[in-house]
């Protein structure tokens, strides 16, 4: 899948995954050991009323869903950044999260003409249909038309 | 540390950490198994020219630096979101990353009067002084003045 395969309004449902208490604790102990991510008792007395996943864990879970759904079959060349990331609802042990990706914009890169940029809206829903996480992310993909042109050039070379 | 302890322009240097090849591979295998994050050979032929950390791993590393430097000693109540996250330079095995946090804005929360919002600029530098990651993040903290008022109310109660 090349840049051309991600036109504006293109929607991909990326499947779902269930988040275990152990996964929440493992991630948080390593990267984000705030009490409401690592301590069940302290979490009860926090704003969240119970243990919740680190926001960065939630982002990483969404990333994995995207990888498994389609990203690993693309010419992805990485991502320059993210805008308007919002953790709208806490993610709790046992939650089942599903990701929907919607292409907002696609344009060739000026600085790297063989690549194109795709801006997508990420929406991660829980089992109640609440959107727990949303963001707008840019990705870079190889362009099919340039790959084809490269092919012709290679054929023409001695 | 309460909301009042994070006035605009307040800067915190959050120390540094070195990222191992194993840590890059572990995170990527779990959350972001794109070839340039998990496959040394494939990474050589990518835009990056070698193995690089997942962008989400880089964010998680910055989070841990902030936790260890000061966040765990605060009244942090979580974070509603992030703006303008940019992965400016790849993070490679052996890189030493240091985080600087600068308060941009601080204001009381309208919806939760006992909390205040703090917007900070995150800047994660590598050992060459290049900024590898930057973002603007909002955090929520308890307000000292409201905590004090609560204390007086508790004393006045029968």
Contacts between the chains, C-beta under 8 A, distances in Angstrom:
chain1	res1	chain2	res2	distance
A	27	B	60	7.8
A	30	B	60	7.6
A	30	B	64	7.3
A	31	B	60	3.9
A	31	B	61	7.3
A	31	B	63	5.4
A	31	B	64	4.9
A	32	B	60	7.1
A	32	B	63	5.0
A	32	B	64	6.9
A	32	B	67	6.3
A	33	B	64	7.9
A	33	B	67	5.8
A	33	B	72	6.8
A	34	B	67	6.7
A	34	B	71	6.8
A	34	B	72	6.8
A	34	B	76	6.2
A	34	B	78	7.8
A	36	B	78	6.9
A	46	B	77	6.9
A	46	B	78	7.9
A	47	B	77	4.7
A	47	B	78	6.4
A	47	B	140	7.7
A	48	B	78	7.0
A	52	B	78	7.9
A	54	B	60	7.8
A	54	B	63	7.3
A	55	B	78	7.7
A	55	B	79	6.0
A	56	B	56	6.6
A	56	B	59	5.4
A	56	B	60	4.7
A	56	B	63	5.5
A	59	B	56	5.4
A	59	B	59	7.1
A	60	B	27	7.8
A	60	B	30	7.6
A	60	B	31	3.9
A	60	B	32	7.1
A	60	B	54	7.8
A	60	B	56	4.7
A	60	B	60	7.3
A	61	B	31	7.3
A	63	B	31	5.5
A	63	B	32	5.0
A	63	B	54	7.3
A	63	B	56	5.5
A	64	B	30	7.3
A	64	B	31	4.9
A	64	B	32	6.9
A	64	B	33	7.9
A	67	B	32	6.3
A	67	B	33	5.8
A	67	B	34	6.7
A	71	B	34	6.7
A	72	B	33	6.8
A	72	B	34	6.8
A	76	B	34	6.1
A	77	B	46	6.9
A	77	B	47	4.7
A	78	B	34	7.8
A	78	B	36	6.9
A	78	B	46	7.9
A	78	B	47	6.3
A	78	B	48	7.0
A	78	B	52	7.8
A	78	B	55	7.7
A	78	B	87	7.6
A	79	B	55	6.0
A	79	B	87	6.6
A	80	B	86	6.6
A	80	B	87	6.3
A	81	B	84	7.2
A	81	B	85	5.3
A	81	B	86	4.1
A	81	B	87	6.1
A	82	B	82	7.0
A	82	B	85	4.1
A	82	B	135	8.0
A	83	B	83	6.5
A	83	B	84	6.3
A	83	B	85	7.4
A	84	B	81	7.2
A	84	B	83	6.4
A	85	B	81	5.3
A	85	B	82	4.1
A	85	B	83	7.4
A	85	B	85	6.4
A	86	B	80	6.6
A	86	B	81	4.1
A	87	B	78	7.6
A	87	B	79	6.6
A	87	B	80	6.3
A	87	B	81	6.0
A	135	B	82	8.0
A	140	B	47	7.7
